[in-house]
Amino acid sequence: MNKQAMGRTSGMMLAGLVVGGLLAGLLLGALLSRDGSGPAAGQDAPASQAGDAGADGSAAVFTETVYTCSMHPQVRSTDPDEPCPICGMQLIPVPTDADEDEAAGDAPRLRVTARAAALMQVQVWPAERRELQVPVSLYGQLDYDETRLRTITAWAPGRLERLHFDFTGAQVREGEALVTLYSPQLIAAQEELLQASRAWQALQEDGIGIVAETTGLTVEAARERLRLLGLDAAQIEAMEQRGSVEDYITIPAPVSGIVIERLATAGEYVETGEPIYRMADLSRLWAQFEVYEDDLEHLSAGQTLTFTTRSLPGVEFSGTVDFVDPVIDDRSRTARVRVVLENPEGRLKPGMLVQGDVATRTNGDVSAPLVIPASAPLRTGRRAVVYVQLPETEQPTFEAREVVLGPSAGEWTVVESGLEEGALVVSHGAFKIDSELQIRGRPSMMQPTAGAAPQHHHGPAEPQAGQDHSADGMQPVEAPAAHEAPEAFQAALGEVVHAQFELVRALAADDPQAATRAALAVDRVIHAIDATSLEGTAARQDWNRWVQQMHEGIGKLAAADRLDLQRRHFEEFSNALTAAVQAFGVSGTASVYRAICPMVDGRDGYWLQDGETITNPYHGASMLRCGWIAETLVDSDREAEPRP
């Protein structure tokens, strides 16, 4: 290449560099001077920008983008490529809407667009006053009417020559011959009556009035004695007409009924008052129901109750509540409710199992209660939260209200306090609203105070620095008051804890059959606990409440045929057992850890396990490690701390 060509090439390169520099300078100046492209005065720079100049020329503070899991908002990370450690889903940026409800401060409030509300499928329903029928299901069995039980006894001493009904179950009608009796005392009484009767007749013929009157009184006394010895008026009259003593006396049945027990045999010698038969009249029966103390407020004497029995499917019977036991059984925590029913055709038999239903009003004698859809409240531990759509807002805005709930009836739940009539309650989509608040780090049901959601721990990992579950928004259920308990009781409670470990493993393994077997084993161990050694009214009352909840939960779990139902009833059992262990302590068992999962139907779920690696019974294989160890109740490596 000649020098002329080389000169032209170098000139072109120099000109290109000069032009490129000028263009870069112009572009940078335009970016710095434009008003609409960068942050306006008073606005924060986007989190993705670092080192840009602020409106006043100072350097902007560098802010990292925080990522979270849409299913597990407790997870926080600055690495967008890191998957969720729980479910493996891709993390998403945490929304940083600076203009969202600033006036709300720390209130659990969310404002969304109308399109977002439609995508969330949010539905609202006004809180209204409505009379509700609360259905109460009762279980029991038929029994004899105690007022119609009779014991047939010997009215006079003697030998039983014949029992006219010699087997149990025989139907007896009033007046039928029941027993043939040989009794020297009856023979003497008959002879006394005959002699008095002859003397009275003779005196009547002789016309001795005063003596005849006295003798007549003797005759009446002799007749009364025979009546007291079991003879009826017809037998006495027949004997007087016959004029001779009858050696064998037949005793008639005083009532109709069936023989439910034969207490003597033919040829046996009986004394006065010795029982021969027990009889019952089955034309009227009692239905005895066992009612838990929580349902007693819905029942009272005079109510009509309908029930069915397995032996007569499709047939409904009804009766009147006659008696409500004023005393609660200490072991079962139930009271007997008695229903009287007529049984003229004899279709119902004592001993039949029956299931009854009674519908009661929630309001009683006062005005109709304030109710909301049963799907509206979000429950967490002892709190219940509903989301209310605020009126007169440009965009759909929802605010959390903590409420006190009353009884539920079908699709409705009574609100005792915390809500006013007419408030638009979110009946569908409340959990989505709460999840969105958690993702945004705003106050929510699970975290009443604002700020980042707590870290989500798995397995035996220790809590991260600065993480204190006793002080954050994910509050565990408040520990009950401690009670003194004998070592034997603590050992028995430890057996229950040990047995329920198998139940936890079965639920975590998604094995409903193994869960049923484990539940039955746990129930047997609970029944074996002797609580009579507990001292103090408060200790006994707490134990009675918790053991009732354990019985109910484990019984429903064992009867359930689906894994989701078993897990729902396990929560009721586990909460009661956890409270009992915290209050009384246990002995004779391995390490016991109280674990928590915040994803149990939108609330905290607790359980006891024997290892530090999370084994979640509420979700099984789908989220086996979801949760963290909230508390070590028993450490087998060191001596348990003494109970206060």
HUFEN-V263176 format. One record per helix or strand of 2 or more residues. SS is the DSSP state (A for helix, B for strand). FROM is the first residue (numbers start at 1). TO is the last residue. Records with the same first field share a line. If there is no record, write none. Layout:
SS->FROM-TO + FROM-TO
This chain:
A->3-33 + 102-104 + 114-119 + 146-148 + 184-206 + 209-228 + 233-242 + 293-298 + 310-312 + 430-439 + 487-508 + 512-527 + 537-559 + 563-584 + 620-623
B->67-68 + 92-93 + 109-111 + 123-126 + 128-130 + 133-144 + 149-153 + 158-163 + 171-172 + 177-182 + 248-252 + 257-262 + 269-270 + 275-280 + 284-292 + 304-309 + 317-324 + 334-342 + 353-361 + 369-373 + 378-380 + 383-389 + 397-402 + 404-409 + 412-417 + 424-428 + 592-600 + 603-609 + 628-634
